[in-house]
Amino acid sequence: MDSTDDPFPLHRAVFENNIRRLTTCLKGKGVEIEKRDAHSLTALLLAAKLGRIDCAKVLVENGASVDAKSDDGWSVMDEAVAYGNREVIEFLSVALFNQADSELANLKPKLVEALDKIPDFTLVFHWELSTWIPLLSHALPSDTCTLYKHGTKLRMDATLQSLDPRHRRGSLSYFFDCMEISHLTVVDHEQKCKQVLKPEITNKFVMENTSWRLSKDVTHSFISTQPISLVRCRSGWLWRSDKVEEIAGYECPVFDVNGVALIQRRRNEHLNDEDIQRLKSMRAALNSEADETDGSRLVDDQSSDNDNGDSPDSHEDGRFPFRPSLPPPELTATWQEYVDSSSGGMPEGVGRAPRFAEDQRTFKPTVALSQDFPIPRDLILDILEVIAPYRHFNKLRSLISSLPPGFPLKIDMPIFPTVSIRLAFKEFRTETHNSSFFTVPHYTPGRVFRQNGRV
């Protein structure tokens, strides 16, 4: 086949590791750098799957999305880890940090436009992780947060400082100005210190983070909401009626959400037998802890999707063992065999032979929807994405975005087999704030959080 007639010229250049052809194709008119082949892979996903470091660099330099995922949910980083090339993983770790900065900059104009259209307000919300396992319930975190808006400036007051077993607390405030090119700043009023939550990348961190990735399963968990349906909850014993709750001054009908599933996929083709047994023993130990408290399957694998580079605390003292690159697998398939194979039918000899498992659990979230709440839910979700340092809000967002119109003032959703996250908006009022309330205090620069400001 002539390369000019190839429907996937970028993919072919990556497959053949032809940097010159790849560079030429990227300069051509109408090139689709995010175009997907029959296996739902972008050119960058294919480069990661085949360990093509030079191709990956050229594609990222030309704007390829490092956040791209296949139809099966595997990210560029997932494919790189499964292949086992340290150089590719380290390069993508840096690229992911840089792309996160770019995405924040792109979100700011959208926030500015939306915030200008609504009055200043104060919003109080409470979130908690809860479980029916008695001895575990006290160990799960919770917090009540107050969000303030003044023009395009945001402030959120909270207390939770970490998700370790101690649940360290303090008097914290987060500051973000949508008009300024700056990062989220958190201050600890008790310690009189402040920290700009800007990703910090050092060679040491990237190297240890890569070893951490290469020593564990590649996991991908997501909420499936196709299709979903809402059923009104009923209350009462003899005279049952549709359940309605008053939340933050608004009457909210309460619904059960049917058709929602938590799907977790796990890959381990990059691990040896010893690694697999070690991880299996760790999961068994965690599950046995749940059994001792009459719990069932407390943890199957509670590691969430984590492409932002955060890693265990052992990284901070440099004790995580170094993991070398794996021997590269031989590419035995031809380009023609690759393009001729249908979706889901990846020919043998393309990347490392896959080993994966899938676990699916259906569950029934409960939501209380208000049709009268004055702030668009998408705006609140965008604000929380910027200013709230809680990773599990991402799972809530995927569910909330799939709901019919209305603001979910209360939601209860399982995120693990025995653990649910509950989010309730307690109070809302429009009021004018003094601009000085949104000025970061002149505290001493310090370290409020141990890892990038995400708990």
C-alpha positions in Angstrom: 0.0 0.0 0.0 1.3 3.4 -0.9 1.8 5.6 2.1 -0.2 8.5 0.5 -3.2 6.2 0.4 -2.8 5.0 3.9 -5.8 6.0 6.0 -3.6 6.0 9.1 -0.3 7.6 8.1 0.7 8.6 11.7 -0.1 5.2 13.0 1.9 3.5 10.3 4.9 5.8 10.9 4.7 4.9 14.6 4.3 1.2 13.9 7.4 1.2 11.7 9.3 3.6 14.1 9.9 5.9 11.1 10.5 9.3 12.6 11.1 11.0 9.3 7.8 9.9 7.9 6.0 10.8 11.2 7.4 14.3 11.1 6.5 14.7 7.4 2.9 13.5 8.0 2.5 16.0 10.9 3.4 18.8 8.6 0.8 17.8 6.0 -2.5 19.6 5.6 -5.6 18.2 7.4 -3.6 15.8 9.6 -5.7 14.4 12.4 -3.3 13.8 15.3 -6.1 12.3 17.5 -7.5 10.1 14.7 -8.2 6.6 16.0 -7.6 3.3 14.2 -9.7 0.2 14.2 -8.4 -0.6 17.7 -9.5 2.8 19.0 -5.9 3.9 19.4 -4.5 7.3 18.6 -1.0 7.5 17.3 0.3 8.3 20.7 -1.5 5.4 22.3 0.1 3.1 19.7 3.5 4.7 20.4 3.1 3.9 24.1 1.9 0.4 23.4 5.0 -0.2 21.3 7.5 1.6 23.5 8.4 4.2 20.8 10.0 6.9 22.8 11.1 9.1 19.8 7.6 8.9 18.2 6.0 9.7 21.5 8.2 12.8 21.9 7.4 14.1 18.4 3.7 13.5 18.8 3.5 15.3 22.2 5.5 18.2 20.8 2.9 18.5 18.1 0.0 18.6 20.5 -1.1 15.0 20.9 -3.3 14.5 24.0 -1.5 12.6 26.8 -4.9 12.0 28.3 -6.2 10.0 25.4 -7.8 6.7 26.2 -8.8 3.7 24.1 -12.4 2.5 24.0 -11.5 0.0 26.7 -10.4 2.9 29.0 -6.6 2.3 28.8 -4.7 5.6 28.9 -1.4 6.5 27.2 0.3 6.0 30.5 -1.4 2.6 31.1 -0.1 1.3 27.7 3.4 2.6 28.5 3.5 0.9 31.9 2.2 -2.4 30.4 5.0 -2.2 27.8 7.6 -1.5 30.5 9.9 1.1 29.0 11.1 3.4 31.7 12.1 6.2 29.3 8.6 6.4 27.9 7.0 6.3 31.3 9.2 9.1 32.6 8.6 11.2 29.6 4.9 10.8 29.9 4.9 11.6 33.6 6.4 15.1 32.8 4.1 15.6 29.8 1.0 14.8 32.0 2.0 17.5 34.5 2.6 20.0 31.8 -0.7 19.2 30.1 -2.6 19.6 33.4 -1.2 23.1 33.6 -2.4 23.8 30.1 -5.9 22.4 30.8 -6.2 24.7 33.9 -5.3 27.7 31.7 -8.0 26.7 29.2 -10.6 26.3 31.9 -10.1 29.8 33.3 -11.8 31.8 30.5 -14.8 29.5 30.8 -15.0 30.1 34.6 -14.6 33.8 34.3 -17.4 34.1 31.8 -19.7 31.9 34.0 -18.8 33.6 37.3 -19.5 37.1 35.8 -23.1 36.1 35.2 -24.0 35.1 38.7 -24.1 37.0 42.0 -21.6 36.5 44.8 -22.5 33.7 47.1 -21.6 31.4 50.0 -22.2 27.7 49.6 -21.7 25.2 52.5 -21.4 21.5 51.7 -20.5 18.4 53.6 -18.9 15.2 52.3 -18.0 11.9 53.9 -16.9 8.4 53.1 -19.2 6.0 54.9 -19.4 2.2 55.4 -21.6 -0.3 57.1 -18.5 -2.1 58.5 -18.6 -1.0 62.2 -14.9 -0.9 63.0 -14.0 0.8 59.8 -16.5 3.6 59.9 -14.6 5.7 62.4 -11.5 5.5 60.2 -13.1 7.1 57.1 -12.7 10.8 56.5 -15.3 13.6 56.3 -15.3 17.3 56.1 -17.6 20.4 56.0 -16.5 23.0 53.5 -17.6 26.5 52.8 -17.2 27.9 49.3 -17.2 31.7 48.8 -17.4 33.6 45.5 -16.5 37.2 44.9 -16.4 38.4 41.3 -14.0 35.9 39.7 -12.2 35.1 43.0 -12.9 31.9 44.9 -12.1 30.8 48.4 -12.9 27.5 50.2 -12.5 26.9 53.9 -12.0 23.3 55.1 -10.4 21.3 57.9 -9.2 18.0 56.5 -5.5 17.9 55.8 -4.8 14.3 54.9 -6.5 11.0 54.3 -4.0 9.0 56.4 -5.5 7.0 59.4 -5.1 10.0 61.7 -7.1 12.3 59.4 -5.0 15.3 60.3 -7.0 18.4 60.5 -6.4 22.1 60.6 -7.9 25.5 59.7 -7.3 25.6 56.0 -8.3 28.0 53.2 -7.9 27.6 49.5 -7.6 30.7 47.3 -8.0 30.9 43.5 -8.3 33.9 41.2 -9.7 33.1 37.8 -8.3 36.3 36.3 -4.7 35.6 37.3 -2.4 33.0 35.8 -1.7 31.4 39.1 -2.1 28.1 40.8 -4.3 27.2 43.7 -2.9 28.4 47.0 -3.7 26.8 50.4 -3.0 28.3 53.8 -2.9 26.8 57.2 -4.1 29.4 59.6 -3.0 27.5 62.7 0.6 27.0 61.5 0.7 30.4 59.7 2.1 29.0 56.5 1.0 28.8 52.9 1.7 26.6 49.9 1.2 27.1 46.2 -0.2 23.8 44.9 1.8 23.7 41.8 3.1 20.4 40.6 6.7 20.0 41.3 8.7 17.7 39.1 12.2 16.5 40.0 14.2 13.8 38.4 14.1 11.9 41.7 10.3 12.0 41.9 9.9 11.0 38.2 12.3 8.0 38.6 10.7 6.8 41.8 7.2 7.3 40.4 8.1 5.2 37.4 9.4 2.4 39.7 6.1 2.6 41.7 4.1 2.2 38.5 6.1 -0.7 37.3 5.6 -2.6 40.6 1.8 -2.6 40.7 -1.2 -3.5 38.5 -2.4 -1.1 35.9 -5.9 -0.3 37.0 -8.8 1.6 35.4 -12.0 2.1 37.3 -15.0 4.1 36.0 -18.7 4.7 36.4 -20.8 3.2 33.7 -24.1 5.1 33.3 -25.4 3.7 30.0 -28.3 3.6 30.2 -29.6 5.0 33.5 -33.1 5.6 34.8 -34.5 7.5 37.8 -37.2 6.0 40.1 -38.9 8.1 42.7 -38.1 7.0 46.3 -41.1 6.4 48.5 -41.6 7.1 52.2 -44.1 6.2 54.9 -45.5 2.9 56.2 -49.2 2.8 55.7 -49.7 5.8 53.4 -46.7 5.8 51.2 -45.9 8.9 49.1 -43.1 10.2 46.9 -40.2 11.2 49.1 -39.3 14.8 49.3 -36.5 16.4 51.3 -35.9 20.0 52.1 -32.2 20.8 51.6 -30.6 24.2 51.8 -34.1 25.7 51.7 -35.1 23.9 48.5 -37.7 21.1 48.2 -36.0 18.2 46.4 -37.7 15.0 45.1 -35.5 12.0 45.9 -34.6 9.4 43.3 -32.9 6.0 43.1 -30.6 5.9 40.1 -30.8 2.5 38.3 -28.4 1.2 35.7 -25.2 2.5 37.3 -22.1 0.2 37.5 -18.7 0.5 38.9 -16.3 -1.2 36.5 -12.7 -1.9 37.4 -10.2 -3.3 34.9 -6.7 -4.6 35.9 -3.7 -5.4 33.8 -0.5 -7.0 34.9 1.4 -8.2 31.8 4.4 -6.1 33.0 4.6 -8.0 36.3 6.5 -11.2 37.1 5.1 -14.1 39.1 6.6 -12.8 42.3 5.0 -9.4 41.8 1.6 -10.9 41.1 1.7 -13.1 44.2 2.8 -10.2 46.3 -0.1 -8.0 45.1 -2.5 -11.0 45.5 -1.4 -11.4 49.1 -1.9 -7.7 49.8 -5.4 -7.8 48.5 -6.2 -11.0 50.5 -4.9 -9.4 53.7 -7.1 -6.4 53.2 -10.1 -8.5 52.4 -9.5 -10.6 55.5 -9.6 -7.5 57.6 -13.1 -6.9 56.3 -14.1 -10.5 57.1 -13.0 -10.1 60.7 -15.6 -7.4 61.0 -18.2 -9.4 59.1 -17.5 -7.3 56.1 -17.3 -8.7 52.6 -14.6 -7.7 50.2 -13.5 -4.5 51.8 -10.9 -3.9 49.1 -10.5 -5.6 45.8 -8.1 -3.0 44.6 -8.8 0.5 45.8 -6.1 2.1 43.7 -7.9 4.6 41.5 -6.9 5.9 38.1 -3.9 8.0 38.9 -2.1 9.6 36.0 -1.2 12.7 37.9 1.9 11.2 39.3 1.0 10.9 42.9 2.6 7.9 44.6 2.9 6.3 48.0 4.6 8.1 50.8 7.6 5.8 50.5 8.6 8.0 47.6 9.2 10.9 49.9 12.1 9.3 51.7 13.5 7.6 48.6 13.1 4.0 49.8 11.0 2.8 46.9 13.1 0.1 45.1 14.3 0.9 41.6 12.6 -1.1 38.8 14.4 -1.4 35.5 12.9 -1.4 32.0 11.5 -4.7 30.9 13.1 -6.5 27.9 11.1 -5.3 24.9 8.8 -7.9 23.3 9.5 -8.7 19.7 7.1 -7.0 17.1 6.2 -10.0 15.0 3.0 -8.6 13.3 3.2 -6.7 10.1 1.5 -3.3 9.5 -0.9 -4.9 7.1 -1.9 -7.5 9.7 -2.4 -4.7 12.2 -4.7 -2.6 10.0 -6.6 -5.5 8.6 -7.5 -6.8 12.0 -10.9 -5.7 13.4 -11.6 -3.7 16.5 -11.0 -6.0 19.6 -9.0 -8.3 17.5 -5.5 -7.0 18.1 -3.1 -9.4 16.3 -0.5 -11.2 18.3 3.0 -9.7 18.4 1.9 -6.1 18.9 3.2 -4.9 22.2 3.3 -7.2 25.3 0.9 -10.1 25.4 -2.1 -8.7 27.4 -3.2 -10.1 30.8 -6.2 -8.5 32.2 -9.3 -9.0 34.4 -12.5 -7.1 34.8 -14.7 -6.7 37.8 -18.2 -5.1 37.6 -20.5 -4.2 40.4 -23.9 -2.6 39.9 -25.2 -0.2 42.6 -28.0 2.2 43.2 -27.0 5.8 44.0 -29.6 8.1 45.6 -29.9 11.7 44.5 -32.1 14.6 45.6 -32.6 16.9 42.7 -33.7 20.6 42.8 -35.1 22.4 39.8 -34.9 25.8 41.5 -31.3 26.0 42.6 -29.9 29.2 41.1 -26.4 28.1 40.2 -25.8 25.8 37.2 -24.5 22.4 38.3 -21.8 22.4 35.6 -20.4 25.6 37.0 -20.2 24.2 40.6 -18.5 21.0 39.2 -15.9 23.2 37.4 -15.3 25.2 40.5 -14.9 22.1 42.6 -12.5 20.7 40.0 -10.3 23.7 40.4 -10.5 24.4 44.1 -11.5 21.2 45.9 -8.5 18.9 46.5 -10.5 15.6 46.6 -9.7 12.9 44.0 -13.0 11.0 44.5 -15.0 14.0 43.3 -14.1 12.9 39.7 -16.2 9.8 40.2 -19.1 11.9 41.4 -18.8 14.2 38.4 -19.1 11.4 35.9 -22.4 10.3 37.6 -23.8 13.9 38.0 -23.1 14.7 34.4 -25.3 11.9 33.3 -28.3 12.9 35.4 -31.3 14.7 33.9 -31.7 18.5 34.4 -31.6 19.6 38.0 -29.1 20.3 40.7 -28.2 17.3 42.9 -28.2 18.9 46.4 -27.6 15.5 48.0 -26.0 12.4 46.5 -25.0 9.0 48.0 -22.9 6.9 45.7 -20.7 3.8 46.3 -17.2 4.2 45.2 -15.8 0.9 46.5 -17.6 -2.4 47.3 -18.3 -1.4 50.9 -17.6 2.3 50.9 -19.8 5.1 49.7 -19.3 8.8 49.3 -22.0 11.2 50.4 -22.1 14.8 49.3 -24.8 17.2 50.6 -25.1 21.0 50.0 -26.2 22.3 53.3 -26.6 26.0 52.9 -26.7 28.5 50.0 -27.0 32.3 50.2 -26.2 35.2 47.9 -24.2 37.9 49.7 -21.5 40.4 49.1 -18.1 39.7 50.4 -15.2 42.1 51.3 -12.5 41.7 48.7 -9.8 41.5 51.4 -11.4 38.2 52.5 -10.0 36.7 49.2 -6.5 37.9 49.7 -3.9 35.3 50.6 -2.5 36.1 54.0 1.2 37.0 54.3 2.1 33.7 55.9 5.5 32.0 55.7 5.8 29.7 52.6 5.7 26.1 53.9 4.3 22.7 53.2 0.7 22.2 54.1 0.3 19.0 52.1 2.8 16.3 51.5 1.8 15.4 47.9 0.7 18.0 45.3 -2.2 19.2 47.4 -4.6 16.3 46.7 -6.2 14.3 49.5 
